[in-house]
Amino acid sequence: MNEYWEVLDPLGKKIANTGWEYDAINLVKMRGNGYTYRKVKFICDQVIDITSTTDKQLPGQQGLPPGKTRLEDAQQQLELRESNAEVFVP
């Protein structure tokens, strides 16, 4: 699709772009008098494929270092030691 619709206020300022004429008509109806819409066509020119290169990156942008996981410490923290407190029964 090489076209879209612009909704304009009474002063000619663009307030919305939409890909459907139905939506443009609804916006004009909701806004009231003075609002208009128009179809805009654009020409598709050449498509140029661009590939990225990694030789011009700043140092330190090659990715994050591997994370440090210490599962043993986390498991030890979950185990609670038994308490010597007395149980309160009302």
N, C-alpha and C positions, 0 to 999 in steps of 0.2 A: 504494500500500500504506500503510495507516494503522495498522500494528501492528509490533511488534518483540518480541523475547524478551530478558529479563534473566536472567543466571545469578547466583545468590546463594550465598555461603558459609554454613557452619553458624550463624554469628552474624547473618545477614541482610544482610551487607554486599555490595553489588553488585560483581562481579568482571569482568563482561563484558556487552556488548549485542551482539545479533546479529539479522540480518534473517530468518534461517531457523531454524525449530524444530529441524530436523535437527542444526544446529550446536550449539544449546543442549543437546540431549540428549547429543551426543558430549562436550561439555565436562563435563557432570554425571557421565557415565560415567568419564571420565579422572580426575576429581578424587576420586571415592570417595564414602563415606557422608556424609550431612549436607548435601550440595550440592543445590540445587533450582533450578528455572527457572520463570518465569512469563511469560505473555503480557501485554504492555502495549499498550493502544490509545490513540491520541490523535486528537483531533478537529481537522480542518483548518478553520481560521477563514478570514476574508477574506484575500485576497492583495492587498497594497498595493504598487503600482509606485512606485519612487522613482527620480527622475532626478537626476543630479549637476549642480551648478552650479560655474562656475569663478570667480565674482566674489568669493568669500570665501577665496581661497588666499593664503598668505604669499608675499611677493616672492621671486622666484628659483625658484618651483616650476612654471614654465611649460615646463620641458624643459631639456635640456642644450644648450649651444652647439655649433655644428658642429665636428667634430674637425678638427685640422690634420694633413694628411698631406704629407709631403715625400718623394716617391718618388725624386727626383733624388739626395738625400743617401744614401738607402738603396742605390741602385744604385752609387754611387761607392764606398761602403764595401765592396761585394762584390768589386770589381775590385782585385786585389792587384798591387803593382808587382813587377817582376822582381828577383831577388836576384843579387848578385855572388858568392855563396858557391860554393865548389868542391863538386863531387859526390863523396861518399865511396863508393868501391867496395872491398869487402874482398877 
